[in-house]
Amino acid sequence: MASYQVTNPATGEVEARYETASDADIQHAVETAHQAYLSWRGVAPSERAALLHRVADLHEQRSDALADIIVREMGKPKSQALGELALVVNIYRYYADNGPAWLEPEPLVTGGAKAEVRKQGLGVLLGIMPWNFPYYQVARFAGPNVLNGNTILLKHAPQCPESALAIEEIFTAAGAPAGVYTNLFASNEQAGDIIADPRVQGISLTGSERAGAAVAEQAGRQLKKVVLELGGSDPFLVLPDADLKQAVKQAVQGRFGNCGQACNAAKRIIVDDAVFEEFLEAFRQAVEGIQVGDPQAADTVMGPMSSEQALVNVDTQVKDAVSQGAKLVTGGQRLDRAGAWYAPTLLTGVTRDMRIFQEELFGPVAVVYRAADLDEAIDLANDTPYGLGAVIQTSNPEGALELANRLEVGMVHINEPPGSEAELPFGGVKRSGFGRELGKDGMEEFVNRQMVKMAR
């Protein structure tokens, strides 16, 4: 049985299967990528940028068909899939437009002698990507690193084989030399072999904390650079002076977009006691009004969860919390239809001794906490093993800037839902991983900053 397959979560039906690569296939791909690097590193950055522009153009031209693929693979509503592809186009164009200038040598001042730092690619890189944003996750890794002169081996999630193939075909159609971008239907064991291969110089993984720890351990034994973007349990702070109508709207967007299956989703809504009851009632109404349905329909806000197992995991967490005294305000059950459909769910009364307090909730479930004051809100926000992002809702933006300094996270959004943009570095602290993607910071993760000094 193939480990890579398309199982439509809206119906539960297996629609396609793909065979895992053989060990010989893997060895051939690694060698081809290595040989490609030896020539690609010598290609002018302007030519690499031209390739990325063509990659962006093809994503844009094929966006409707590409969106349909991930609707079937992981249940993303079509409108959100098209939004993901628009971001992908922006990312490739952003690096094509800005990257060549960032690769220019940086002059250094050193006692009158001539010295500079040159930025060079490292070699073959392995990307291990998740299913929740099948195109975006690849773009933010592949875009800057192809421009750096690196070459890419991409192991996508087993439930996303067709989007994985579509990306590879786009690079080929855009004129990428063989080996610059290669899709691999590799097993986890084969991924370990790739990490150990001396021709591979770095690894980027976006995924679960468990997967990140395993890859980091393997890479550490080989002394290889790793970028990890892992889980999150991001707080969404509603201060007493917040615009509650805006806060409710953005909490729904931040928690239930992509069916709640985003590492930087607003998973813990922390509300000041002064506005707690008013916010909770308005939020409950908004959650119950979420349009759940056919992911192809234009008015659908939430489709099915990505898989049956994903649904079971979330349902188990909810039932466990309720059994320990949490209050189920709305939802909390699978919907009566074929496929992995779960009701938008709202919990309150979750306490710190409950399992759900420390775990990541990766699905359409919001937990609302009451905070007596700002200090308790901050304490709740930071009391998590994760540290990816946070949102602050307030009418005092200057105060929010001060508050951001007290939050143990890599990203803070003020008066807007969590999100991602090509220009902004993305990443976290604590068990949310390390390293950054996107922005100039993401471009510089996998480069050799070579110092060159000429004697006077």
Secondary structure in CASP SS format (residue, H / E / C, confidence):
PFRMAT SS
TARGET T0000
AUTHOR 0000-0000-0000
METHOD secondary structure of the structure
MODEL  1
M C 1.00
A C 1.00
S C 1.00
Y E 1.00
Q E 1.00
V E 1.00
T E 1.00
N E 1.00
P C 1.00
A C 1.00
T C 1.00
G C 1.00
E E 1.00
V E 1.00
E E 1.00
A E 1.00
R E 1.00
Y E 1.00
E C 1.00
T C 1.00
A C 1.00
S C 1.00
D H 1.00
A H 1.00
D H 1.00
I H 1.00
Q H 1.00
H H 1.00
A H 1.00
V H 1.00
E H 1.00
T H 1.00
A H 1.00
H H 1.00
Q H 1.00
A H 1.00
Y H 1.00
L H 1.00
S H 1.00
W H 1.00
R C 1.00
G C 1.00
V C 1.00
A C 1.00
P H 1.00
S H 1.00
E H 1.00
R H 1.00
A H 1.00
A H 1.00
L H 1.00
L H 1.00
H H 1.00
R H 1.00
V H 1.00
A H 1.00
D H 1.00
L H 1.00
H H 1.00
E H 1.00
Q H 1.00
R C 1.00
S H 1.00
D H 1.00
A H 1.00
L H 1.00
A H 1.00
D H 1.00
I H 1.00
I H 1.00
V H 1.00
R H 1.00
E H 1.00
M H 1.00
G C 1.00
K C 1.00
P C 1.00
K H 1.00
S H 1.00
Q H 1.00
A H 1.00
L H 1.00
G H 1.00
E H 1.00
L H 1.00
A H 1.00
L H 1.00
V H 1.00
V H 1.00
N H 1.00
I H 1.00
Y H 1.00
R H 1.00
Y H 1.00
Y H 1.00
A H 1.00
D H 1.00
N H 1.00
G H 1.00
P H 1.00
A H 1.00
W H 1.00
L C 1.00
E C 1.00
P C 1.00
E E 1.00
P E 1.00
L E 1.00
V E 1.00
T E 1.00
G C 1.00
G C 1.00
A E 1.00
K E 1.00
A E 1.00
E E 1.00
V E 1.00
R E 1.00
K E 1.00
Q E 1.00
G E 1.00
L C 1.00
G C 1.00
V E 1.00
L E 1.00
L E 1.00
G E 1.00
I E 1.00
M C 1.00
P C 1.00
W C 1.00
N C 1.00
F C 1.00
P C 1.00
Y C 1.00
Y H 1.00
Q H 1.00
V H 1.00
A H 1.00
R H 1.00
F H 1.00
A H 1.00
G H 1.00
P H 1.00
N H 1.00
V H 1.00
L H 1.00
N H 1.00
G C 1.00
N C 1.00
T E 1.00
I E 1.00
L E 1.00
L E 1.00
K E 1.00
H C 1.00
A C 1.00
P C 1.00
Q C 1.00
C C 1.00
P H 1.00
E H 1.00
S H 1.00
A H 1.00
L H 1.00
A H 1.00
I H 1.00
E H 1.00
E H 1.00
I H 1.00
F H 1.00
T H 1.00
A H 1.00
A C 1.00
G C 1.00
A C 1.00
P C 1.00
A C 1.00
G C 1.00
V C 1.00
Y E 1.00
T E 1.00
N E 1.00
L E 1.00
F C 1.00
A C 1.00
S C 1.00
N H 1.00
E H 1.00
Q H 1.00
A H 1.00
G H 1.00
D H 1.00
I H 1.00
I H 1.00
A H 1.00
D C 1.00
P C 1.00
R C 1.00
V E 1.00
Q E 1.00
G E 1.00
I E 1.00
S E 1.00
L E 1.00
T E 1.00
G C 1.00
S C 1.00
E H 1.00
R H 1.00
A H 1.00
G H 1.00
A H 1.00
A H 1.00
V H 1.00
A H 1.00
E H 1.00
Q H 1.00
A H 1.00
G H 1.00
R H 1.00
Q C 1.00
L C 1.00
K C 1.00
K E 1.00
V E 1.00
V E 1.00
L E 1.00
E E 1.00
L C 1.00
G C 1.00
G C 1.00
S C 1.00
D E 1.00
P E 1.00
F E 1.00
L E 1.00
V E 1.00
L C 1.00
P C 1.00
D C 1.00
A C 1.00
D C 1.00
L H 1.00
K H 1.00
Q H 1.00
A H 1.00
V H 1.00
K H 1.00
Q H 1.00
A H 1.00
V H 1.00
Q H 1.00
G H 1.00
R H 1.00
F H 1.00
G H 1.00
N H 1.00
C H 1.00
G H 1.00
Q C 1.00
A C 1.00
C C 1.00
N C 1.00
A C 1.00
A E 1.00
K E 1.00
R E 1.00
I E 1.00
I E 1.00
V E 1.00
D E 1.00
D H 1.00
A H 1.00
V H 1.00
F H 1.00
E H 1.00
E H 1.00
F H 1.00
L H 1.00
E H 1.00
A H 1.00
F H 1.00
R H 1.00
Q H 1.00
A H 1.00
V H 1.00
E H 1.00
G C 1.00
I C 1.00
Q C 1.00
V E 1.00
G C 1.00
D C 1.00
P C 1.00
Q C 1.00
A C 1.00
A C 1.00
D C 1.00
T C 1.00
V C 1.00
M E 1.00
G C 1.00
P C 1.00
M C 1.00
S C 1.00
S C 1.00
E H 1.00
Q H 1.00
A H 1.00
L H 1.00
V H 1.00
N H 1.00
V H 1.00
D H 1.00
T H 1.00
Q H 1.00
V H 1.00
K H 1.00
D H 1.00
A H 1.00
V H 1.00
S H 1.00
Q C 1.00
G C 1.00
A C 1.00
K E 1.00
L E 1.00
V E 1.00
T E 1.00
G C 1.00
G C 1.00
Q C 1.00
R E 1.00
L C 1.00
D C 1.00
R C 1.00
A C 1.00
G C 1.00
A C 1.00
W C 1.00
Y E 1.00
A C 1.00
P C 1.00
T E 1.00
L E 1.00
L E 1.00
T E 1.00
G C 1.00
V C 1.00
T C 1.00
R C 1.00
D C 1.00
M C 1.00
R H 1.00
I H 1.00
F H 1.00
Q H 1.00
E C 1.00
E C 1.00
L C 1.00
F C 1.00
G C 1.00
P C 1.00
V E 1.00
A E 1.00
V E 1.00
V E 1.00
Y E 1.00
R E 1.00
A E 1.00
A C 1.00
D C 1.00
L H 1.00
D H 1.00
E H 1.00
A H 1.00
I H 1.00
D H 1.00
L H 1.00
A H 1.00
N H 1.00
D C 1.00
T C 1.00
P C 1.00
Y E 1.00
G E 1.00
L C 1.00
G E 1.00
A E 1.00
V E 1.00
I E 1.00
Q E 1.00
T C 1.00
S C 1.00
N C 1.00
P H 1.00
E H 1.00
G H 1.00
A H 1.00
L H 1.00
E H 1.00
L H 1.00
A H 1.00
N C 1.00
R C 1.00
L C 1.00
E C 1.00
V C 1.00
G C 1.00
M E 1.00
V E 1.00
H E 1.00
I E 1.00
N C 1.00
E C 1.00
P C 1.00
P C 1.00
G C 1.00
S C 1.00
E C 1.00
A C 1.00
E C 1.00
L C 1.00
P C 1.00
F E 1.00
G C 1.00
G C 1.00
V E 1.00
K E 1.00
R C 1.00
S C 1.00
G E 1.00
F E 1.00
G C 1.00
R C 1.00
E E 1.00
L C 1.00
G H 1.00
K H 1.00
D H 1.00
G H 1.00
M H 1.00
E C 1.00
E C 1.00
F C 1.00
V E 1.00
N E 1.00
R E 1.00
Q E 1.00
M E 1.00
V E 1.00
K E 1.00
M E 1.00
A C 1.00
R C 1.00
END
